[in-house]
Amino acid sequence: MVKYGLDYTRCRWILPLLLGIGVIFGIIALAGRGWLESQTLPYVHQASLWESCTRPEQGGNWNCESLMAYAWGRAAAATYLVGFLLLVICFALAIIAFAIDTLRFNFIRGIGGLLFVAAVFSIMGLVIYPVKFSTEIEMTGVNMFSWAYGFGWTTAIMEICLGFFFCCLPNYEDQILGNVKPTYFYSSP
């Protein structure tokens, strides 16, 4: 990517594409019902970021309780949602930044900083949820934090990694823009 610079059409959109994938993973985490699930039969517990559902036996009706009735439930949902909204803002800003012919490298560094703030909010929500859920909600059987919770962590890790890329990219401004004289390692005798 650095060899051809960000003007190379295929490389220019890699970072916004990765941010878009992070947004998709965040949507899956927000909408998914698999934050916590029963691990073994009978499957009697299932929870999302928004509610916890239990059923007395296999094949019975699910009884759902909103986690928004708990202060920690509202805090976990709010912090994760703020992190997700900051990720969406970074995605929009990245599309704008990379669509302009002349890149604004300080603007790109600002996107990286905003991604770190988004990661902090996302991680706060992802830590509050399991700690308070396991202490305040009665769980029966063997339960595990499942796929939707994993998508939440994947989003947070992507925010951190992409934050580093966006912050470090301006350090290679001359190489990207082609302002550096090429170095040849072979010299003829």
C-alpha positions in Angstrom: 0.0 0.0 0.0 2.8 2.4 0.8 4.7 1.5 -2.4 1.9 2.7 -4.6 0.5 5.3 -2.3 -3.1 5.9 -1.4 -3.7 7.2 -4.9 -3.6 3.7 -6.1 -7.3 2.9 -6.6 -7.4 -0.5 -5.0 -5.5 0.5 -1.9 -7.2 3.8 -1.3 -10.4 2.3 0.1 -9.0 -0.5 2.3 -9.3 1.5 5.6 -12.8 2.8 4.9 -13.8 -0.8 3.9 -12.5 -2.2 7.1 -14.4 0.5 9.0 -17.5 -0.6 7.1 -17.0 -4.2 8.2 -16.6 -2.9 11.8 -19.9 -1.1 11.5 -21.6 -4.3 10.2 -20.1 -6.3 13.1 -21.4 -3.6 15.5 -24.9 -3.9 14.0 -24.8 -7.7 14.5 -23.7 -7.2 18.1 -26.5 -4.7 18.8 -29.2 -6.7 17.2 -28.1 -10.2 18.1 -29.8 -12.3 20.8 -26.7 -14.3 21.5 -24.9 -12.3 24.1 -25.5 -15.1 26.6 -26.9 -18.5 25.9 -27.3 -21.9 27.7 -24.4 -24.1 26.8 -26.0 -27.5 27.4 -29.5 -29.0 27.3 -32.0 -27.9 28.3 -31.6 -24.5 26.6 -33.3 -22.4 29.2 -31.4 -19.0 29.1 -30.8 -16.5 26.3 -29.9 -12.9 26.5 -29.1 -9.9 24.3 -27.8 -6.5 25.2 -31.4 -5.4 25.7 -33.2 -8.3 27.5 -32.8 -11.6 29.3 -35.1 -14.5 28.4 -35.6 -17.7 30.3 -37.9 -20.7 30.0 -38.8 -23.3 32.6 -38.1 -26.3 30.4 -37.3 -27.4 26.9 -40.1 -26.4 24.5 -41.8 -24.0 26.9 -42.5 -20.3 26.3 -39.8 -17.8 26.8 -40.2 -15.3 29.6 -38.3 -12.1 28.8 -37.2 -9.4 31.2 -35.8 -6.1 30.0 -32.3 -5.3 31.1 -33.2 -1.6 30.8 -34.9 -1.9 34.2 -31.4 -2.2 35.7 -29.0 0.8 36.0 -26.1 -1.4 34.8 -28.2 -2.6 31.8 -28.8 1.0 30.7 -25.1 1.8 31.3 -23.8 -1.1 29.3 -26.2 -0.4 26.4 -25.5 3.3 26.5 -21.7 3.0 26.5 -21.7 0.4 23.8 -24.2 2.4 21.7 -22.0 5.6 22.0 -19.0 3.6 20.9 -21.0 2.3 17.9 -22.2 5.8 17.0 -18.7 7.1 17.1 -17.6 4.2 14.8 -20.3 5.2 12.3 -19.2 8.8 12.4 -15.6 7.7 11.8 -16.8 5.6 8.9 -18.5 8.6 7.3 -15.5 10.8 7.9 -13.2 8.2 6.4 -15.3 8.1 3.2 -15.1 11.8 3.0 -11.4 12.0 3.7 -10.5 9.3 1.1 -12.8 10.6 -1.5 -11.0 14.0 -1.7 -8.2 14.0 -4.2 -5.7 15.7 -1.8 -5.6 13.8 1.5 -5.8 15.8 4.7 -3.5 13.9 6.9 -4.3 15.8 10.1 -8.0 14.9 9.4 -7.0 11.3 9.1 -5.1 11.4 12.4 -8.3 12.9 14.0 -10.3 9.9 12.8 -7.8 7.6 14.5 -8.2 9.5 17.8 -11.9 9.3 17.5 -11.6 5.5 16.9 -9.7 5.2 20.2 -12.5 7.0 22.0 -15.0 4.7 20.4 -13.0 1.7 21.5 -13.0 3.0 25.1 -16.8 3.3 25.1 -17.3 -0.1 23.5 -15.0 -1.8 25.9 -16.7 -0.2 28.9 -20.0 -1.6 27.7 -18.5 -5.0 27.0 -17.0 -5.2 30.5 -20.0 -3.8 32.4 -22.4 -6.3 30.8 -20.9 -9.7 31.9 -19.7 -8.5 35.3 -23.1 -7.2 36.4 -25.1 -9.7 34.5 -23.5 -12.7 36.2 -23.9 -11.2 39.7 -27.4 -9.8 39.4 -29.3 -12.1 37.1 -30.0 -15.6 38.3 -28.6 -18.2 35.9 -29.5 -21.8 35.8 -27.4 -24.5 34.1 -24.2 -23.9 32.3 -24.1 -20.6 30.3 -21.7 -19.0 28.0 -21.2 -15.6 26.5 -21.9 -16.3 22.9 -21.6 -15.1 19.2 -23.2 -11.7 19.4 -21.0 -10.8 22.4 -18.0 -12.0 20.3 -19.0 -9.7 17.5 -19.0 -6.8 20.0 -15.4 -7.6 21.0 -14.4 -8.0 17.4 -15.8 -4.5 16.8 -13.8 -3.1 19.7 -10.6 -4.8 18.6 -11.1 -3.4 15.0 -11.6 0.1 16.5 -8.3 -0.1 18.3 -6.3 -1.6 15.3 -7.8 0.8 12.8 -7.2 3.7 15.2 -3.5 2.8 15.1 -3.5 2.7 11.3 -5.3 6.0 11.0 -2.9 7.7 13.5 0.2 6.3 11.9 -0.7 6.9 8.3 0.3 10.6 8.3 3.9 9.6 9.4 4.3 8.2 5.8 2.9 11.2 4.1 5.9 11.8 1.8 6.0 8.1 0.7 2.3 8.0 0.1 2.3 11.2 -2.0 5.4 10.2 -3.9 7.6 13.0 -2.6 10.5 10.7 -1.7 13.4 10.1 -4.2 13.6 6.3 -4.8 16.6 4.5 -3.4 18.3 2.0 -5.6 20.3 -0.7 -4.0 22.1 -1.8 -7.1 24.7 0.3 -8.7 26.5 -0.5 -11.9 30.3 -0.9 -11.9 
